[in-house]
Amino acid sequence: MPYLRFKGFQREALERMSPLIVDEFAYIVNIPKEKVKIELLPVMQITHSPLSVEIQMFQREQETHDALASAMNRLFDEFGCHHVHIYFVILYPTLYYKEGKPLKVIPEHHLG
């Protein structure tokens, strides 16, 4: 956790970008790299839809979310992925369960 869920990206491009995405994300959020999870979702487009990244994570300061979106956008542009929509889905520790028990609080140094 956090989960970065990519839609519409080519697998090969995402695999090339992933190490940089993980490094940048972990640095900005101040979490261990192994906490960052990347998923490529298969999507069948019915109407035109843009490349998008859904970031599921616990709430941070607005500046952190802004810095993440800016850094991710810069990386995508460098790899030729333009006009990517980036949005956050905020998770809550009281509604995030591990082994059937809510986290209740965000553990220090394990923020995701």
Biotite code that builds the C-alpha atoms (Angstrom):
import biotite.structure as struc

atoms = struc.array([
    struc.Atom([0.000, 0.000, 0.000], chain_id="A", res_id=1, res_name="MET", atom_name="CA", element="C"),
    struc.Atom([-0.336, 2.567, -1.620], chain_id="A", res_id=2, res_name="PRO", atom_name="CA", element="C"),
    struc.Atom([-1.705, 1.155, -4.858], chain_id="A", res_id=3, res_name="TYR", atom_name="CA", element="C"),
    struc.Atom([-1.086, 2.846, -8.202], chain_id="A", res_id=4, res_name="LEU", atom_name="CA", element="C"),
    struc.Atom([-3.577, 1.436, -10.699], chain_id="A", res_id=5, res_name="ARG", atom_name="CA", element="C"),
    struc.Atom([-2.845, 2.201, -14.338], chain_id="A", res_id=6, res_name="PHE", atom_name="CA", element="C"),
    struc.Atom([-5.466, 2.125, -17.101], chain_id="A", res_id=7, res_name="LYS", atom_name="CA", element="C"),
    struc.Atom([-4.807, 2.293, -20.836], chain_id="A", res_id=8, res_name="GLY", atom_name="CA", element="C"),
    struc.Atom([-1.012, 2.065, -20.596], chain_id="A", res_id=9, res_name="PHE", atom_name="CA", element="C"),
    struc.Atom([1.083, -0.350, -22.646], chain_id="A", res_id=10, res_name="GLN", atom_name="CA", element="C"),
    struc.Atom([2.594, -3.001, -20.396], chain_id="A", res_id=11, res_name="ARG", atom_name="CA", element="C"),
    struc.Atom([6.111, -2.578, -21.792], chain_id="A", res_id=12, res_name="GLU", atom_name="CA", element="C"),
    struc.Atom([6.074, 1.184, -21.242], chain_id="A", res_id=13, res_name="ALA", atom_name="CA", element="C"),
    struc.Atom([4.792, 0.789, -17.690], chain_id="A", res_id=14, res_name="LEU", atom_name="CA", element="C"),
    struc.Atom([7.436, -1.831, -16.912], chain_id="A", res_id=15, res_name="GLU", atom_name="CA", element="C"),
    struc.Atom([10.152, 0.600, -18.088], chain_id="A", res_id=16, res_name="ARG", atom_name="CA", element="C"),
    struc.Atom([8.688, 3.455, -16.024], chain_id="A", res_id=17, res_name="MET", atom_name="CA", element="C"),
    struc.Atom([7.942, 1.457, -12.874], chain_id="A", res_id=18, res_name="SER", atom_name="CA", element="C"),
    struc.Atom([11.347, 1.684, -11.145], chain_id="A", res_id=19, res_name="PRO", atom_name="CA", element="C"),
    struc.Atom([11.360, 5.473, -11.529], chain_id="A", res_id=20, res_name="LEU", atom_name="CA", element="C"),
    struc.Atom([7.735, 5.748, -10.428], chain_id="A", res_id=21, res_name="ILE", atom_name="CA", element="C"),
    struc.Atom([8.408, 3.683, -7.310], chain_id="A", res_id=22, res_name="VAL", atom_name="CA", element="C"),
    struc.Atom([11.554, 5.671, -6.449], chain_id="A", res_id=23, res_name="ASP", atom_name="CA", element="C"),
    struc.Atom([9.866, 9.048, -6.891], chain_id="A", res_id=24, res_name="GLU", atom_name="CA", element="C"),
    struc.Atom([6.657, 8.043, -5.112], chain_id="A", res_id=25, res_name="PHE", atom_name="CA", element="C"),
    struc.Atom([8.469, 6.539, -2.122], chain_id="A", res_id=26, res_name="ALA", atom_name="CA", element="C"),
    struc.Atom([10.716, 9.587, -1.831], chain_id="A", res_id=27, res_name="TYR", atom_name="CA", element="C"),
    struc.Atom([7.870, 12.123, -1.903], chain_id="A", res_id=28, res_name="ILE", atom_name="CA", element="C"),
    struc.Atom([5.643, 10.191, 0.496], chain_id="A", res_id=29, res_name="VAL", atom_name="CA", element="C"),
    struc.Atom([8.567, 9.081, 2.679], chain_id="A", res_id=30, res_name="ASN", atom_name="CA", element="C"),
    struc.Atom([7.763, 5.383, 2.701], chain_id="A", res_id=31, res_name="ILE", atom_name="CA", element="C"),
    struc.Atom([9.826, 2.272, 1.909], chain_id="A", res_id=32, res_name="PRO", atom_name="CA", element="C"),
    struc.Atom([9.867, 1.435, -1.811], chain_id="A", res_id=33, res_name="LYS", atom_name="CA", element="C"),
    struc.Atom([8.477, -2.043, -1.204], chain_id="A", res_id=34, res_name="GLU", atom_name="CA", element="C"),
    struc.Atom([5.233, -0.468, 0.054], chain_id="A", res_id=35, res_name="LYS", atom_name="CA", element="C"),
    struc.Atom([4.443, 1.006, -3.388], chain_id="A", res_id=36, res_name="VAL", atom_name="CA", element="C"),
    struc.Atom([2.256, -1.374, -5.429], chain_id="A", res_id=37, res_name="LYS", atom_name="CA", element="C"),
    struc.Atom([1.800, -0.943, -9.177], chain_id="A", res_id=38, res_name="ILE", atom_name="CA", element="C"),
    struc.Atom([-1.008, -2.614, -11.101], chain_id="A", res_id=39, res_name="GLU", atom_name="CA", element="C"),
    struc.Atom([-1.953, -2.476, -14.768], chain_id="A", res_id=40, res_name="LEU", atom_name="CA", element="C"),
    struc.Atom([-5.695, -2.947, -15.113], chain_id="A", res_id=41, res_name="LEU", atom_name="CA", element="C"),
    struc.Atom([-7.146, -4.457, -18.273], chain_id="A", res_id=42, res_name="PRO", atom_name="CA", element="C"),
    struc.Atom([-9.760, -2.068, -19.602], chain_id="A", res_id=43, res_name="VAL", atom_name="CA", element="C"),
    struc.Atom([-12.017, -2.459, -22.612], chain_id="A", res_id=44, res_name="MET", atom_name="CA", element="C"),
    struc.Atom([-12.768, 1.029, -23.852], chain_id="A", res_id=45, res_name="GLN", atom_name="CA", element="C"),
    struc.Atom([-16.261, 1.580, -25.173], chain_id="A", res_id=46, res_name="ILE", atom_name="CA", element="C"),
    struc.Atom([-15.825, 5.303, -25.763], chain_id="A", res_id=47, res_name="THR", atom_name="CA", element="C"),
    struc.Atom([-12.585, 7.270, -25.877], chain_id="A", res_id=48, res_name="HIS", atom_name="CA", element="C"),
    struc.Atom([-10.998, 7.501, -22.459], chain_id="A", res_id=49, res_name="SER", atom_name="CA", element="C"),
    struc.Atom([-7.602, 8.918, -21.539], chain_id="A", res_id=50, res_name="PRO", atom_name="CA", element="C"),
    struc.Atom([-4.680, 7.156, -19.942], chain_id="A", res_id=51, res_name="LEU", atom_name="CA", element="C"),
    struc.Atom([-5.275, 7.338, -16.209], chain_id="A", res_id=52, res_name="SER", atom_name="CA", element="C"),
    struc.Atom([-3.698, 6.527, -12.876], chain_id="A", res_id=53, res_name="VAL", atom_name="CA", element="C"),
    struc.Atom([-5.782, 5.899, -9.782], chain_id="A", res_id=54, res_name="GLU", atom_name="CA", element="C"),
    struc.Atom([-3.724, 6.287, -6.613], chain_id="A", res_id=55, res_name="ILE", atom_name="CA", element="C"),
    struc.Atom([-5.223, 4.614, -3.554], chain_id="A", res_id=56, res_name="GLN", atom_name="CA", element="C"),
    struc.Atom([-3.552, 5.831, -0.382], chain_id="A", res_id=57, res_name="MET", atom_name="CA", element="C"),
    struc.Atom([-4.056, 7.296, 3.059], chain_id="A", res_id=58, res_name="PHE", atom_name="CA", element="C"),
    struc.Atom([-4.595, 11.059, 3.256], chain_id="A", res_id=59, res_name="GLN", atom_name="CA", element="C"),
    struc.Atom([-1.562, 13.331, 3.153], chain_id="A", res_id=60, res_name="ARG", atom_name="CA", element="C"),
    struc.Atom([-1.131, 17.097, 3.130], chain_id="A", res_id=61, res_name="GLU", atom_name="CA", element="C"),
    struc.Atom([-2.430, 18.714, -0.065], chain_id="A", res_id=62, res_name="GLN", atom_name="CA", element="C"),
    struc.Atom([1.137, 19.697, -0.950], chain_id="A", res_id=63, res_name="GLU", atom_name="CA", element="C"),
    struc.Atom([2.160, 16.018, -0.944], chain_id="A", res_id=64, res_name="THR", atom_name="CA", element="C"),
    struc.Atom([-0.666, 15.056, -3.297], chain_id="A", res_id=65, res_name="HIS", atom_name="CA", element="C"),
    struc.Atom([0.244, 18.017, -5.537], chain_id="A", res_id=66, res_name="ASP", atom_name="CA", element="C"),
    struc.Atom([3.934, 17.013, -5.559], chain_id="A", res_id=67, res_name="ALA", atom_name="CA", element="C"),
    struc.Atom([3.039, 13.409, -6.423], chain_id="A", res_id=68, res_name="LEU", atom_name="CA", element="C"),
    struc.Atom([0.790, 14.419, -9.306], chain_id="A", res_id=69, res_name="ALA", atom_name="CA", element="C"),
    struc.Atom([3.415, 16.824, -10.661], chain_id="A", res_id=70, res_name="SER", atom_name="CA", element="C"),
    struc.Atom([6.251, 14.284, -10.415], chain_id="A", res_id=71, res_name="ALA", atom_name="CA", element="C"),
    struc.Atom([4.167, 11.507, -11.992], chain_id="A", res_id=72, res_name="MET", atom_name="CA", element="C"),
    struc.Atom([3.084, 13.799, -14.836], chain_id="A", res_id=73, res_name="ASN", atom_name="CA", element="C"),
    struc.Atom([6.713, 14.759, -15.527], chain_id="A", res_id=74, res_name="ARG", atom_name="CA", element="C"),
    struc.Atom([7.750, 11.079, -15.646], chain_id="A", res_id=75, res_name="LEU", atom_name="CA", element="C"),
    struc.Atom([4.880, 10.178, -17.954], chain_id="A", res_id=76, res_name="PHE", atom_name="CA", element="C"),
    struc.Atom([5.795, 13.019, -20.310], chain_id="A", res_id=77, res_name="ASP", atom_name="CA", element="C"),
    struc.Atom([9.432, 11.855, -20.378], chain_id="A", res_id=78, res_name="GLU", atom_name="CA", element="C"),
    struc.Atom([8.236, 8.423, -21.542], chain_id="A", res_id=79, res_name="PHE", atom_name="CA", element="C"),
    struc.Atom([5.885, 9.835, -24.171], chain_id="A", res_id=80, res_name="GLY", atom_name="CA", element="C"),
    struc.Atom([2.671, 9.303, -22.188], chain_id="A", res_id=81, res_name="CYS", atom_name="CA", element="C"),
    struc.Atom([0.924, 12.668, -22.426], chain_id="A", res_id=82, res_name="HIS", atom_name="CA", element="C"),
    struc.Atom([-2.337, 14.030, -21.019], chain_id="A", res_id=83, res_name="HIS", atom_name="CA", element="C"),
    struc.Atom([-2.568, 11.362, -18.309], chain_id="A", res_id=84, res_name="VAL", atom_name="CA", element="C"),
    struc.Atom([-5.377, 11.815, -15.800], chain_id="A", res_id=85, res_name="HIS", atom_name="CA", element="C"),
    struc.Atom([-4.155, 11.307, -12.228], chain_id="A", res_id=86, res_name="ILE", atom_name="CA", element="C"),
    struc.Atom([-6.583, 11.031, -9.346], chain_id="A", res_id=87, res_name="TYR", atom_name="CA", element="C"),
    struc.Atom([-6.490, 9.959, -5.726], chain_id="A", res_id=88, res_name="PHE", atom_name="CA", element="C"),
    struc.Atom([-8.820, 7.626, -3.880], chain_id="A", res_id=89, res_name="VAL", atom_name="CA", element="C"),
    struc.Atom([-8.330, 8.342, -0.198], chain_id="A", res_id=90, res_name="ILE", atom_name="CA", element="C"),
    struc.Atom([-8.371, 5.341, 2.111], chain_id="A", res_id=91, res_name="LEU", atom_name="CA", element="C"),
    struc.Atom([-9.116, 5.497, 5.815], chain_id="A", res_id=92, res_name="TYR", atom_name="CA", element="C"),
    struc.Atom([-7.317, 3.362, 8.413], chain_id="A", res_id=93, res_name="PRO", atom_name="CA", element="C"),
    struc.Atom([-10.604, 2.594, 10.167], chain_id="A", res_id=94, res_name="THR", atom_name="CA", element="C"),
    struc.Atom([-11.980, 1.198, 6.889], chain_id="A", res_id=95, res_name="LEU", atom_name="CA", element="C"),
    struc.Atom([-8.815, -0.631, 5.797], chain_id="A", res_id=96, res_name="TYR", atom_name="CA", element="C"),
    struc.Atom([-8.716, -4.183, 7.101], chain_id="A", res_id=97, res_name="TYR", atom_name="CA", element="C"),
    struc.Atom([-5.859, -6.639, 7.457], chain_id="A", res_id=98, res_name="LYS", atom_name="CA", element="C"),
    struc.Atom([-6.825, -10.150, 8.525], chain_id="A", res_id=99, res_name="GLU", atom_name="CA", element="C"),
    struc.Atom([-10.327, -8.893, 9.297], chain_id="A", res_id=100, res_name="GLY", atom_name="CA", element="C"),
    struc.Atom([-9.213, -6.121, 11.650], chain_id="A", res_id=101, res_name="LYS", atom_name="CA", element="C"),
    struc.Atom([-9.207, -2.389, 10.890], chain_id="A", res_id=102, res_name="PRO", atom_name="CA", element="C"),
    struc.Atom([-5.881, -0.562, 11.132], chain_id="A", res_id=103, res_name="LEU", atom_name="CA", element="C"),
    struc.Atom([-7.580, 2.233, 13.151], chain_id="A", res_id=104, res_name="LYS", atom_name="CA", element="C"),
    struc.Atom([-4.418, 4.350, 12.965], chain_id="A", res_id=105, res_name="VAL", atom_name="CA", element="C"),
    struc.Atom([-1.771, 4.781, 10.314], chain_id="A", res_id=106, res_name="ILE", atom_name="CA", element="C"),
    struc.Atom([1.386, 3.100, 11.631], chain_id="A", res_id=107, res_name="PRO", atom_name="CA", element="C"),
    struc.Atom([4.446, 5.381, 11.770], chain_id="A", res_id=108, res_name="GLU", atom_name="CA", element="C"),
    struc.Atom([6.952, 4.805, 8.955], chain_id="A", res_id=109, res_name="HIS", atom_name="CA", element="C"),
    struc.Atom([4.424, 2.587, 7.219], chain_id="A", res_id=110, res_name="HIS", atom_name="CA", element="C"),
    struc.Atom([2.187, 5.248, 5.780], chain_id="A", res_id=111, res_name="LEU", atom_name="CA", element="C"),
    struc.Atom([0.699, 4.239, 2.468], chain_id="A", res_id=112, res_name="GLY", atom_name="CA", element="C"),
])
